[in-house]
Amino acid sequence: MEFSPFGRPCEFSSRGAKYTRRISLPTSTTSKHRVVSGMRPTGRLHLGQYHGVLKNWIQLQHEYECFLFVADWHALTTHYEESDKINDLVYAMVTDWLAAGVNPGSAKIFVQSRVPQHAELHLLLSMITPLGWLERVPSFKDQQQKLPDRDLSTYGFLGYPLLQSADILMYKAGIVPVGEDQVAHIELTREVARRFNHIYGSEKDFVNKAEDAIKKMGKKNSKVYRDLRKRFQEQGEHEAVDVGRALIESQQNITRGDRERLYGYLEGGGRIILPEPEEMLTDAAKMPGLDGQKMSKSYNNTITLRDTPKEIEKKIKKMPTDPARIRKTDAGDPEKCAVWKWHQVYSDDSIKNSVKEGCRSASIGCIECKQHIINAVVEELVPIQDRAKEYMKDTSIVKSIIAEGCDAARDIAEETMEEVRQAMGLMY
């Protein structure tokens, strides 16, 4: 089974994935520039994950501050009986990320369990999250039906969307790249953040503190801020909120606490401690498996990033084709062939037109059709495998990258947790 960021099955985008952004921006100084995403170490990475997740990460790392992590705790929600495999899979996964093009100089790469603040925030958020919110998450019952061979009647599985929320809120992420089926999880994250801010953001003398923060902006900026606040709260101009947030972000002489007060005061609420994130949707096209279904380890229809050229050729040559093509001279229909779906990912228009015509006229055989895919996949994976071999020669490099990423993630996570503890009255 393949997993979208943070662990649930999702549909994967093919080459040149485009993104859909919501209009509203998250309320935090850095959050709208920050992306958080993770992947579960439940098996070898395959082409579905490469086209659906990794290629997106590689693009995003040049545009945003990215926090990319191995979601080993999330792996336990469905694979808790196979925890002995996780250690090797963690390092193999990060090696594949690096070989595919994820740059540790552009993105922070870390392991979820090595940042214990994730567990602390998950626990604290669980104190205020209604049970019904978790039970209504679509994947809760859906996955129990799709994975009948696994015991998912555990608290960990019920609570994994809240752990995902903690992963996101920990870094005050403004953007979370997800598949369409993950939208409900991001909405849960927003609801949890909203509830937390409502309960713990209404500090004593909030208005007086917000007014003091306005004065620190200077006369000119204070006047602009008040005007924007009035335009939004009295006239409903949503653009005024975006302009107001940008104004707050530009201030250099106010504290983080004052910024959060100004964000909340601008919108008529209390102090915003945990900003609400927005999802970034990829195209809904699936990366097909060898049998035409979605590529998934549970379907045993994958090509992994470590498969050799011979293994790739063997797997693709066994792919099912149009049942009507019993002999080479029989005409076929590309739409009924699993191989045709791969041409949508790997072939240019010239090859696709040639294959389509050759299939329908029986002028080419299925082996010839598949050879185009074999060549394209091998050409794509050989450079990745070569880079992976270099990392495997000296495993200390990968371990060092993970250690540095964990240190950076812990520093930011601890800053968030200090704010959360203080807001909840847990700073003794």
N, C-alpha and C positions, 0 to 999 in steps of 0.2 A: 504494500500500500504506500502510495506517495503522499507526501505531506507538504502543505503550504507553510509559509512562515508560522511558527509556533505550534505546528503539529497536526492539523486536521487535513483530510483529503481535500484537494482543490483541483480545478481545471487549470491547465498550463497553457501559456501563450507560446506561439511559435516565433520565428525570427522577426526582429523589428517590432517588438511589443510596444504598444502605445499605452499611455496612462490617462486615466480620467480623474480629475481633481474636483472636489467640491469647492464651492465659492468661498465659504467662511474660512477664516484663518484661526489657528489655535492661539490661545492667550498665554504666551510666555515669551520671555526675552529671546531665548534661543530655540524654543520648541519647533517653530515652523521651519527651521533649518535642520532639524534633527530627524533621522529615520532610525527605527528599531525593527529588526527582523531576526528570526531564528529558524533553525532547522533541526529536526529530531534525528539523533544517530541510531536509526533502527535498521540500517543495512547500507550496502554500497550505493553511492550516488549513481544515478542513471541519467539517461538523456532527458527524461521528463523533468527532472529537477534542474538539469542544466539549462534547458530552454525556458522553463517556467519560473525559476527562482534566481539561479546564479547569474544569468545574463542580465537580469533586471538589476541585481546588486552591483554588477560591474559598471553599469551605466549610472546608477544612483550615487555611487561613491565619489564621483567627480562633481556632483551637483549639491550634495548635502553632507552633513556630518552624520556618518553612519555607525551604528552599533549593531554588529552582526554576531550572533552567539549560537553555540551548540546547545540546544535545549534538552540536556540530558535528563532533567527532572520530568519534562514532558514525555520523554520516551518511556518513563516508568508508568505512565498512566495506562498504557496498553501492553507494555512489554516488561512488566515488573518481574516476571519469571525468567527473563533472559538478561538480567543485569550484568552477568559475567562477560557479556560481549561488548558492553558499552565502551569500556576503556579503549580497546583497539579501534572501535568505530569512530570515536571522537577524534583521534589523531589522523585516521584515514580520511575523515570528512574534511578536516581543516586543510590537509594536504591537497585534496582535490579542489577546495575553494581557491587556494593559492595558485595551483597549477592552471585553473580556469581563468584567472585574472583578477581575483580579489586582492587588493593592494593593502597590506597592513599599514602603509604610510598614509593611506586615505581613509581607511575604515578601522575601527577598533574591533578586534576579533577576540572573543572570550568564551568561556564555558559557564553556563548558567549556575551550576552548583558551587562554583568557586567565587561567587558573589553572594554570600549568605543573606545580604539585605533583601534579596528577592523573596526569600522565605518569610522574613520578618514582615515585609509589606503585605504579602499574601495573607498572613495570619491576621494582621490588624484590619485589613479590608474585609476579611471574612466576618469580623465582628459586626459590621454594619450592612452587609449585603443580604437582602432577603433570600430565603431558600428558593422561593418561586422564580426569581430571576435566573437562577442556574438551571432549574428544571425545565424552563421554557426554551433554553438554547436549542435550536433545531438539531444540532449534531449529537445531543445527548442520547436521544432515542434512536436517531438514525444510525449511529455507529454501533449501538447495541444490536441492531438488526443486521448490519453489514458484516459484523465480526462475531458471529455466533460461537466461534471456537475459543473466544477469549472471555474471561470473566471480567466484565466491566461494571459490575455492581459494587463499585468501591467509591469511597469518599474522594479519592484522588481523581478519578475520572469525572465525577460530578463537579468537582471544584477546579478542573483544569482551565476553564475559561477565565476564572478569577485569577489564577496564577498568571495567565497570559496578560490579564489586565495589569497585574503588578509589574510584569516585565516591561510593559509599555509606559506606565505611569512613573516608574522608577526613574526613567531618563527624560521625563517630560517631553516625550516624542510628539511632534506635531503631525508626522506622516508615518503611516504603517502600510507597506505594500502587501496586499492580500488578494486572494481569489474571491470571486463573487460570493461563495458560500461562507466566507469569513466576515462578511459585513455585519452579521448579527453579533459577532464577538466584539467588534470595534464599538458597536452601539452599546453593548453591555459595559464596555470600558468607559464610555462617556457617561453612562448613567451612574456608574460607581464613583467616578470623579466628581460628578455633579452632587451626588449625595454626600460625599466626604466634605466637599467645600461648603455645602449648606450647613452640615452639622458642626464642623470645626473651623469654618472660615469667619464666623460671626464673632470676632474677638471684641473684648470690652473696649469701649471708646473708639470703635472702628471709624466712625465718621470724623471724629476729631483728628485721629491719626492720618486719615486720608487727606483731610484739609491741610494738615501740616506738610504732608508730602507734596501737595500741589504747590505750596509756597516755595518749596525747595527747587522747583523747576524754573523759577525766575518769573518776573512780571509778564513778559511777552508770552512765554510758553504756558503759563498758568491761565492766561486769558484765553488762549487757543483751546486748551484742554477743557475749560469750563464751557466754552461755546460748543465743542464737539459733544460733550456729555449732555448738554441741553438739547442739541439737535437729535441725538439718539433717543433719549428718554422721553422727550416731549413731542417730537415729530416723527419718531420711528425711522430715522435715516440710518440704515445699516452700514452705509459707506462711512459714516462718521466714526463707527467703532474701529474699522480697519485703519483709518487715518489716526485715530486716537492711540491705538496700539503702537503704530509706527512712531508717533511722537514720544510715547513713554520709553520705547526701546532706544531712542536717540539720546536719552538723558544719561549723563555720565556721573552726576553727583548725587545720585539717590541709591539707597540700599536695595537689596533684593526684596526685602519685606515691603518696602515702600512701593516698589514696582507692582508687586502682587496686590497691594491695597488699591493702587491706582487702576489696575485692570478691573478689579471687582467693582470699584466705585464708578467707573466709567459706564459699566453695564447695569448698575443699580443693584448689585448683589454685595456679597461680602468678599473677604480676601480669597483670591484664587491660589490655592496651594498646589493642587494637582490639575494641570491644564487638560482640557479635553482634546484627544487626538482626532485626526481625520484619516479615513482610509484612502489609499491610492490603488485604484483598480487596474488590473491588467486586462488585456483582451481575453475573452472567454474561450478561445480556441484551445482544444486539447492537444497535448503531445501524445499521439497515438502509440499504443503498445504493439507488439509484434502480431497480436491477434485482432487488431482493429479496435479493441477496447481502450480505455484510458490506460496509459502505462503505469503499472503498479507492481510492487514486489509481491503483493498478495495474489496477483493474477499470474505470476511467473511469466511475464511477457516483456521483460526489460532488456535493454542493452546498457551495461554499466560503463562508467567512464574508464574503467580499468580493463575492459574486454579487449583481447588481442584482435588483430585483423582477421585471423582465422576463425576466432569465435564469432566475430561480427558477421563474417560471410556465412558461416554455418547457420546462425540464427535467422538471418534475413532470407536465405534460400528456402527455409522451412516455412516462411510466412504463407498463410492461406491466400488464395487469389479467387477470382470469380469462379464459382462452382460450374458455370456453363462452359468454361474453357478446359475441357477434358483433354483435347489434343491441341497442338499448336495452331492447327488450321481452323479451330473454332473461334468465332468472333466473341469478344467479351465486352463487358460494361465496366469501365474504370470505377464508377460510383459504387459497385458491388465488391470492390477489391480492397483489402486492407493495405496493400502496397501503395495504392493511389493516395491514401491519406499521408503517407510519408513523403510523397512527391510534393504535397502542398507545403511541407516544411523545408525540404532540401533542394528542390529543383526550381530552376528559373522557368520563365514562360516558354522558352524555346523547347526545352526538354519535356515540359508538361504537355505541350501541344503535340510533340512527336510521339510521346508515349500514348496519349489519348487516341490519336489517329491510328497508331500501330496496333493498339489493343482492339479497337472496334473493327478494323479491317483484317485482323489476324495476320498482319504483315511482320509482327515481332512476337516472340515468345515471352513467357513470364520470366524466364531466367535473364533474358536481355533487359527486360524492364527493371528487374531487381538489381541488376549490376550497377545501374546509375546510383541507386540508394547506397549500395555497399561502398562504392567509391567515395561518395559524399561523406558518409559517416566516418570511414577510416581517415579521410583527409582532415576531418574536424577533430578527431580524437587523438591522433598520433602526436601532434604538438603538445597537447595537454598531458598526455602520458609521459612524454619526454621530460617535461618540466616537473612532473610528479616524481619521476625517478631521481632527479637532482635533489629534491627535498628529502627523499627517502634515504639518500646516501648519508645524510647528516641530520638525523631526527632532532638534534638539539636546536636546530633553527626553528622548526615548527613549535617546539615546546617553549622556546624563548618568545616567539611571537604571541603565543597564547598567554604566557605569563605577563607580558607587557600590557596586553589587552585587558586582562583581568585586573591588573593594578589600576589602569585608567578607569575601568568601569566601576570598580569599588569606590574610588575617590568620589565620583559623581553620585553613585548610589548612596553613599554615606551623607552627602550634602542633603539629598532629598529626605533621607530618613531622619535627619536632625530636625528638619522642618516639620515632618509628620509627627514625630514624637512630641515636639514642642506644642504643636497644635492640639494634640490629644492629651496634653498634660502629663506626658510620660518622661519629662526631663527632670529627674529628681536631683 
